[in-house]
Amino acid sequence: MAEQNRETENKRRITVRSDLHSFMEQIDQYTAQLPLTIREQMRQALYREYDSDYEGQEKICREMLEAAPGNADVLSMLGRSILAQGRAGEAQEYLEQAVEKEPGDEYAVISLGQAYQAQKEYREAVRVFEKIDPLSEYHPFYYTAYGDCLENLGQLQRARDTYRKEVTRWEEKREVVSLDVLDGCFVRVLYLDAVLAAMETAVDIGVYERFLSLTTIDAAMQQRLARNISYLSTALTVRTFREPFRSLVREIEERGYLLDSEQYYIIESAYRSVESYEYHEDNAISAMMESFLSIESRVSVSGDEGQDANEKLTALSYEWYMTRYLESHGGELMYVAEKYPHSYIRIVTFLDQLQTLGADGMRSAILDKLETFDEVKVPRQALEAGMEEAYQKALRRKKEPVYIAEGNVTYKRNAKKILPNDPCPCGSGKKYKKCHGKNL
């Protein structure tokens, strides 16, 4: 068994595919150690894998398996090709056979762990990953898959430390095998830093900022960056993360990483996200003002498109309320302008209209819009009376505390966890699962 393991360790596994020339050299070294009966077919199968032709790879692997029954290399590659096609259960069977024959083959072990991960069998996946921790040779998907399984099991500190190993490798070697993998590990580390209220948060944000400064910010990277900002904003329920998050957004803004991108709006959305948590906890901000700022923040970005009738009615209703509210609460508005400028700027259009039309004129204009909705089926006089009654109820409403996690301790919080069908925190007006939560 020991001799078999040494033989496995001596084999050169293809884990880094920087370019075709380099990949071909690795293929030559790897296939030179294989039986002649399958050597050429193995080369062709590896080319198929390089081109992401997994169906073609599977076909060749099945042919090789007939020529070399029970060959661990073939079993491993067949399992990988099937796994890449989304048939994790079937892939698991072949990968288990490969690992049984060559337990020291880290590449096969990792693929087996990924097969369990794909089936959401996280405990079994962790058990497999643990056997080869630490790795004898770097594999670009190991820490990501391992960390994801630990995170799904609620082992957040271990998950964070596992993701961080990918980041540490980049710090030491400055090599990027997969930008998607490395960037994904960065955002998971920062998110878990926030959730765990980790002391390393500022350090990790600094490393991420350094990574961004050394990375080509092309269109694909801009999309990743905007997605990361949106996702990290879901951790703002943790008070200690707000200032580091704001600092990161400011760095991204000042360096102009998103300046020429259609994703640039995420910068303002991020600032407003921080402010929304802060003004909820601010006793100088009433429930009425909080609701109005929150609603106008979404409407001003999304406009009419993508909003259903109830959302539009709610927005118009609160605009009507504010024409009454601001008559005696002008001081609160000035406070908002000074302390929450990014939220204030989203209501400037409304305030300009209010100043131009006057309170009575603005209320009349809003009633005109409300009467166009099919849901509004009452005469104008009754509608106006109903709006006044609703305003008085809204005026008496208090802020409702909800709960958040501050590190490992539970506190009351200002916003619920973002669920798939909730509005995306970026302010697009779309559901989270249809927007920045789509790939998470």
Secondary structure as the mmCIF struct_conf table of DSSP 4:
data_model
#
loop_
_struct_conf.conf_type_id
_struct_conf.id
_struct_conf.beg_label_comp_id
_struct_conf.beg_label_asym_id
_struct_conf.beg_label_seq_id
_struct_conf.end_label_comp_id
_struct_conf.end_label_asym_id
_struct_conf.end_label_seq_id
HELX_RH_AL_P HELX_RH_AL_P1 ALA A 2 ASN A 10
BEND BEND1 LYS A 11 LYS A 11
BEND BEND2 SER A 18 SER A 18
HELX_RH_AL_P HELX_RH_AL_P2 LEU A 20 THR A 31
TURN_TY1_P TURN_TY1_P1 ALA A 32 GLN A 33
BEND BEND3 LEU A 34 LEU A 34
HELX_RH_AL_P HELX_RH_AL_P3 LEU A 36 TYR A 50
TURN_TY1_P TURN_TY1_P2 ASP A 51 SER A 52
HELX_RH_AL_P HELX_RH_AL_P4 TYR A 54 ALA A 67
BEND BEND4 ALA A 68 ALA A 68
TURN_TY1_P TURN_TY1_P3 PRO A 69 GLY A 70
HELX_RH_AL_P HELX_RH_AL_P5 ALA A 72 ALA A 84
TURN_TY1_P TURN_TY1_P4 GLN A 85 GLY A 86
HELX_RH_AL_P HELX_RH_AL_P6 ALA A 88 LYS A 101
TURN_TY1_P TURN_TY1_P5 PRO A 103 GLY A 104
HELX_RH_AL_P HELX_RH_AL_P7 GLU A 106 ALA A 118
TURN_TY1_P TURN_TY1_P6 GLN A 119 LYS A 120
HELX_RH_AL_P HELX_RH_AL_P8 TYR A 122 GLU A 130
TURN_TY1_P TURN_TY1_P7 LYS A 131 ILE A 132
HELX_LH_PP_P HELX_LH_PP_P1 ASP A 133 ASP A 133
BEND BEND5 PRO A 134 PRO A 134
HELX_LH_PP_P HELX_LH_PP_P2 LEU A 135 LEU A 135
BEND BEND6 SER A 136 GLU A 137
TURN_TY1_P TURN_TY1_P8 PRO A 140 PHE A 141
HELX_RH_AL_P HELX_RH_AL_P9 TYR A 142 ASN A 152
TURN_TY1_P TURN_TY1_P9 LEU A 153 GLY A 154
HELX_RH_AL_P HELX_RH_AL_P10 LEU A 156 LYS A 173
BEND BEND7 VAL A 177 VAL A 177
HELX_RH_AL_P HELX_RH_AL_P11 LEU A 179 VAL A 195
TURN_TY1_P TURN_TY1_P10 LEU A 196 ALA A 197
TURN_TY1_P TURN_TY1_P11 MET A 199 GLU A 200
HELX_RH_AL_P HELX_RH_AL_P12 THR A 201 SER A 213
TURN_TY1_P TURN_TY1_P12 LEU A 214 LEU A 214
BEND BEND8 THR A 215 THR A 215
HELX_RH_AL_P HELX_RH_AL_P13 ALA A 219 LEU A 232
HELX_RH_3T_P HELX_RH_3T_P1 SER A 233 ALA A 235
TURN_TY1_P TURN_TY1_P13 LEU A 236 THR A 237
BEND BEND9 VAL A 238 VAL A 238
HELX_RH_AL_P HELX_RH_AL_P14 ARG A 239 ARG A 255
TURN_TY1_P TURN_TY1_P14 GLY A 256 ASP A 260
BEND BEND10 SER A 261 SER A 261
TURN_TY1_P TURN_TY1_P15 GLU A 262 TYR A 264
HELX_RH_AL_P HELX_RH_AL_P15 TYR A 265 GLU A 281
TURN_TY1_P TURN_TY1_P16 ASN A 283 ALA A 284
BEND BEND11 ILE A 285 ILE A 285
HELX_RH_AL_P HELX_RH_AL_P16 ALA A 287 SER A 302
BEND BEND12 ASP A 304 ASP A 304
TURN_TY1_P TURN_TY1_P17 GLU A 305 GLY A 306
HELX_RH_AL_P HELX_RH_AL_P17 ALA A 309 TYR A 325
TURN_TY1_P TURN_TY1_P18 LEU A 326 SER A 328
HELX_RH_AL_P HELX_RH_AL_P18 GLY A 330 LYS A 339
HELX_RH_AL_P HELX_RH_AL_P19 PRO A 341 TYR A 344
HELX_RH_3T_P HELX_RH_3T_P2 ILE A 345 ILE A 347
HELX_RH_AL_P HELX_RH_AL_P20 VAL A 348 LEU A 370
TURN_TY1_P TURN_TY1_P19 GLU A 371 THR A 372
BEND BEND13 PHE A 373 PHE A 373
TURN_TY1_P TURN_TY1_P20 ASP A 374 GLU A 375
BEND BEND14 VAL A 378 VAL A 378
HELX_RH_AL_P HELX_RH_AL_P21 ARG A 380 ARG A 396
STRN STRN1 VAL A 402 GLU A 406
TURN_TY1_P TURN_TY1_P21 GLY A 407 ASN A 408
STRN STRN2 VAL A 409 ARG A 413
BEND BEND15 ASN A 414 ALA A 415
HELX_LH_PP_P HELX_LH_PP_P3 LYS A 416 LEU A 419
TURN_TY1_P TURN_TY1_P22 PRO A 420 ASN A 421
BEND BEND16 ASP A 422 ASP A 422
STRN STRN3 PRO A 423 PRO A 423
HELX_LH_PP_P HELX_LH_PP_P4 CYS A 424 CYS A 424
TURN_TY1_P TURN_TY1_P23 PRO A 425 CYS A 426
BEND BEND17 GLY A 427 LYS A 430
STRN STRN4 LYS A 431 LYS A 431
HELX_RH_3T_P HELX_RH_3T_P3 TYR A 432 LYS A 434
TURN_TY1_P TURN_TY1_P24 CYS A 435 ASN A 439
#
